[in-house]
Amino acid sequence: MTLRRAQGRDFDFLIVGGGITGCVMASLLVNRTLAAPGRVAIVENGTVPAVPAMPAVPAAVPAVADSDWDLRVFALSRASQRLLTICGSWQLLPTQKYNAYERMCVWDARGGPPRGGPPRGGQPLGAGSLSFDCAELGEPNLGYIVEGRALQTQCRRAATAAGVVFIDAGILAIDTDEARVRVSLSDGRDLQGQLLIAADGADSTARKLLGIDTAGHAYHQDALVAHVRTAIPHRNTAWQRFLPLGPLAFLPLPDGRSSIVWSTARTEALRLRALDAAAFGAELNLASGEVLGACEVTTPIASFPLKLQYALDYARPRAVLVGDAAHAVHPLAGQGLNLGLLDCAALAEVLGGGLHGPGSPAGFGEHRLLRRYERRRKSENLLAATMFDGLERLFSNDSTVLARLRIAGLGAVGRLPFLKRELATRALGLSGDVPAFLKAGSD
């Protein structure tokens, strides 16, 4: 349901941001019985925020036909897929809008995988390479590549079915006291709630109004995205090659194409975007080490800037941050959206526990309770952001010494099955700080 220019209204939860993270958070609150239908509102703040993953594309990318895949695609972990199932979104996705990938191959440009396509049955790649196969883990797949437009649509549909109220207005002010949070809207209304959840992206208006500062830095890189058809079938394998100027990834789509995200220096990105489709395909083939053969570009090419950003605080009395409002990371590991969805799950778990047992609406905004969520997720997200930043610095350079270290390190991981398995299960969301209801979920 949507409210337009109605009188002010009370809710249990006010969520700022109508993107994927905001809609999932709203659906989860109802599905975990933390709020009744009609007691959760999403203030869309005039825009739907982009949610970085591998890759993420702002709203300004060239439009594509409904029958084709949007340029925004996400690599979703097992934990994220379980969460979407709990929220009722996954069941609504058309099967042609997602694709399970079964293997992942990562290698350094100074090393090299075998010619002729993806390895079979865990076949080693060679020096400076590392491969993961779902069969080695006893899993049906390593995750899913999902079209962003379809995911956004179905997350909104699921939230609507859960009785979430959508409010089309911007926010002008946030005021809190011990008993409630009040939001002043651009259309003259005031809304009141027990807890405000900021899920309005990296440029979060709600975070700024709450007075929460951020830190981080720009990478001075742009990520180029497009869909390509390759001469060699991808066999449901995700490829990532680390180049001196940034990583290049191929994500397998269900129609045989791959979605590429190519992170590179801004000047190089400008040069590549100026090429015609044939010339860009030739550059892509060269940059990939011809691992999938000749590349035919089938869509427009878009780009977006990359940065590391993290909020210094996640919680205020009666207010909390989730998703990109709290953290934005480099897309090289494809974990941006997954981290945001784990924020939602962890917040729901903390709210459900409360300070003294099962939570109640009156206690949802207590700062001591929200600090419990902050301590839990801030440490995990900072660790992930630092790790991704370190990998970007380690791999995105042309140092011979560091190249030898990278090749040796990737080879060492490949020779240590327990470490390799731990990396894979964490990426799947099956280990680490994962809410119990997701670990116990069924696929």
N, C-alpha and C positions, 0 to 999 in steps of 0.2 A: 504494500500500500504506500501511497505517496501523499504527503501533506504539502500544501502550497498556501502560504499567507494565512494560515489559520492562527487561532489564538495560542498563547504559550501553553505548554503541556509538561506534565511530570513523567519521567521514565526512571527505571532502575539504572540503565546504562545508556550513555550517549557516546556513540562512536563517530569520530571525525574521519572521513575518508571512505569512499564507496568502491575502492578497488578490491582486488582479490582478498588481501589480508583483512580488510575491514569487513567484508561480507562473510568470510569464514569465521572471524571472531564473533560476529553477531549470531550466526547460525549455531555456533558451538555453545554459546551462553544459553540458548534455548534448549538445545539437544542434551546438554549436561544438567538441565533443570535448575540452572542458576537464575533464570528469569522466565517469566511466563510470556506467551505470545502477546505482542502489543506493548511489552515493557522495555523493548530495546529499540533505539532509534539510530539510524545512520544519517549523519549530516554530510552530504556529499561535497560541500564546500566548493561547488561550481565545477569541479573537475574530477576525473577518475585518474588517480596517480598511477604512473608506470612502476612496476615492481622489478628491480633488477634480478636477473638470474642469468642463465647462459643461453641466449642473450636476452637483454631487455631493450625495448625500443620505445622512445617517447611517442606521443600521439601524432607527431608531425610526419611520421614515415609515410611513404606513398601507399595509397589504398590498393587493395587487391580484391578480386572478385570473391564473393561469398563461398564459391566452390573451391577456391584455392586456399592454401594455408597462409594465415597472417604471418608477417615477418617477426612478430613477437612470439617466441617459443620459450618454454620452460623445461628444465630437466628436474623432474620430481622424484624424491626419494620414496622408499617404501613407507616411512613414517608419514610423509605428506599425503601419500595416496590413501593410507588408512584414515587420516584425519578428514580428508575430503569425503570419504565414504561415510564416516560418522555424521558429517554435516549434511549429507544428502546430495552433494554436488557431483561426486564421481559417477554415480549411477545415471546422471542426466547427460553426461558427455557422449556425443556420437562416437562410435568406435573408429571412424575414419579421422578423428581429430586427436588421437593419441597413438603412440607407438612404443611398445616395450623394447628396451635395448638389452642385449644379453652379454655383450662384451664391451670392454673399454681398453683402448691401447693408448699409452702415453709415451712419448719419446722426445729426446733432445735432438736439435738440429745437427749437432756434431756426431750423433750416433745414427741409427737408422733401422726401420723395420724391414722385414722381408718384402720383396716385390710380390705383386700378384694378389693383394687384398688382405683382409683380416686373417689372423692366425686361426687355426682350427684346434679345438680341444686343449686350449691352454698352451699351444706351441710357443716357445720363447721367441722374443722379438729380436734379440741381439743386444749389443752394447748400447748403453744409454737408453734402454727401453723397459717398459713395465706394462704387463697386461693383466686384466682381471676377466674372469669368466664365471658366469652365474652357476655353471655346473660344478665348479670347484667349491662353491659356497653352499651348494644344496638349495639354491634359490631359483625360482622360476625366471627371474630376470634381475637386472641391476637397477631398475627404475623405469621411468616413462618420460618420453618427450611429448609435450602437450602444447597444442596451439593456444596462444595467449587469449585471443579473442573469444574462442569457445569456452575456455576456462572462466574468464570473467563473466560471460553471459550465464553460465550454469551456476556459478557461485551466487550470483544475484538472484537467480530463480530459486535456488535453495533457501536463501535468506528470506525471500518473499513468502515462500511456502511455510517457513517457520514463524511467520507473523511479525517479521521485522518491519518497522516503519521507516521508509526512506523520505528524507526531507531535503528538498532542492533549494539550498541557500548557502551563502558563505557565512563564516563566523567572524565577528568583529571583536569580541571580548570574551574572556573566561574569568569568572569570579568564583572563588571557593571559600567555604567556611567549614566549621566542624561538622555540620549536618548535611551539606549538599554542595553540588557544583552547578553553577548557572552559566549558560552560554547565550550571548546576545547575537542574533542573526542579522544578516544584511537586509532582510525583508521586514524588520521591526519586531519580530517575535523574540521572546526569551524562553529558553527551555531549561528545565531543572532535572537533575538526576543524582544518583548516589555515587556514580563513578564515570569519569570521562576517559575514554580510551583513544589516544591519538594514533591513527593508522593512515595518515594522509601523506605519506611518502617522504623522500629525502629532503624536500624543501618545505617541510611541515609548517603550516600556519599555526596549528595548535601548539606545537613545541615552542615556537617563538613567543606566542602569547603567554605561555606558561613560564617564560623566562629561562628556559633550559638551553645552555650553550652547547656547541659541538666542537670537536677537534678533528684533525685529519689532514689530508693533503690531496692535491690533484696529481694524477699520474702522467699528465701531458700526453695521454694516449686517447685515441678514438677507437671504438669497436665498430667494425664494418659487418653488416649482416645482409644475408641474401639466401635464397634457396637455389641449389645447383643439382644438376643431373650428372652423374659420374659414369665413366666408361666401365668401371669395375663395380659390381654390386656391393653395397655396404654391409650386407648380411647382419643387419641389426646391431652394428658395432659403432660405438662412439670413438672417434679418433681425436687426439690432441697432440699437436707438435709445438714444442717450445722453440721459438725463433729469437734471435738477438733483440728484436724490437717489440716482442710480445707474442703470446700464444695464438695459435690457429686451431679451431675446433670444428669438427664435422659431426653433426647430430643426425642420426638416421630417422627419416620420416617414413610413414607407412606406404607411400606411393613409389618408393624406390629412390627418391631424391634425398639429399642431405641439406640440413640448415647449417650454414656456416656462421661463425662469429670469429672475426679476425681482429685481434687487438694489436695496434701498432702505433708508432709515433705519429703525432698529429700531421706533420708535414707529409709523411708517407701516406697517411690515410687520404689526405686531400689529393695527392697524385693518383692514387688508385681509384678514387671515386670519379675522377675526370676521364677515366678510360671507358671505351665502349665495352659491350658485353663480351665480345670475343677476346679482346686484349686482357680484360680483367680475369676471364677464365684461364688464360694462359699463365698469368701471374699467380693465380691460385694454385694451378697445377704444379708450378715450380716451387712455391712456398710449402706445399704439402709433401714434397719429395715424391710426387707422382704415386702416392700410396693407393689412390683410388682411380688413377688414370686421368684422362682428359676431363675437364670440368666445363659443363655448359650452364651458364647462368640463366635461370628461368624467371627471375623476378627483378624488380628494381633493386638497387643497392642503397641501403640506408646506413647512417652512422650516428653514434652518440658518444659524448665524452665520458671518461671514466674517472672516478675519484674514490678515495677512502674517507669515510665520515662516520663518526660515532658520537652519540649524545653523552655528555658528561654525567647526566643523571637520567634514570628511566622513570622515576616516580616523584610525584608531589602529592600532598594531601588531596585526595579525591581525583587524582589524575595519574595516568600511566601511559608510557609509550610502547608500541609494538612495531615490528617490521622495519621498513626503511626510515620511519620517523626516528627510530632508535639507532639504526646502523645501516650503512651502505658499503658493500665490499666489492673487491675486484671480481669480475665474472669468471676468472680462469677455472675455478672449481665448481661452478654451477650451483652454488649453495645459497644465493641471495634469498630467493623465495622460500626455500626450505628452512632457513634460519628464522624468517618471519613467521612461518606457520608453526614452528616450534615455540616461538614466543606466545602465540595464541593458546597453544595447548598447555604450556606451563602456567600461564596466567589463569586459565580455567581451573587447573588443578589446585593452584594456590587459593583461589577464591572459594573453591569447593571445600577446602579444609578449614578456612577461616583461622582466627587466632585461638579459638577455644573449641574446635570441633567444626562441624558443618557450618558453612557460611550462611549469612542472611543479608538481604539487600542493605539494611542499615549499616552493616559493618564492612561492606565491600570497599568503601573508600578510605578506610583507616590506613594512615601512613605506615604504621608498623607492619601491616599485612602486605601492603604494596612493596615495601622494602624487602620483604622475603622474596617476592618475584624478582625484584631488581638484582639482588645479590645472586640469585640463581642464574638468570639469563645474561646479565652483564658480563659475568666472568666467562661464560661459554662463548658469547658473541665476540668479546675482545680477543679471546684465544684464537677463534677462527679467523677474525680479521687480521690479527698479527701474523698468523701462519700464512694466509693467502698473500699478504703484503710481502712477507719474507720470500715466499716462492717466486713472486713476480720479480723481486729484486735479484734473486739468485739466478733465475733463468733468462731474464730479459737483459742480457749483456753479451758482449763478444769476447770476454776474458778467457784466455786459454786455460789458465789455472782453475777458474771456476767451472769451466766446461769439463775438465777432468774430474773435479769433485762431484758435479752433477751426474756424470755417467757412472762413476763409482757408487754414488748413493742410490741411484735407481736400480743398479745391478744388485746391490746389497739387499734392498727391500725384496726384490724378486727371489732372492735365495733364502729369505726368512719367512716361511709360510705363516707363522703366528702373527708377525707384524703386518704382512700383506692382508691377512684375513681381518685383522683389527681395523686397518684403514678402510677396507671394503664395507665392513659392518657399520662403522661409524657413518660412512657416506650414505648407506641405506637407511640410517636412522634407527638401527636395531641395537646400538650400544651407546654408551655415554649418557648424558643427562636427557633422557627421553621420558616423558610422563608414562606412568604405568598403564594407563588405558590405551596408549598407542603401542606399547610393547606387546600387550596382550591382544591387540586387534587382529582380526582375520582379514585376509586379502580377498 
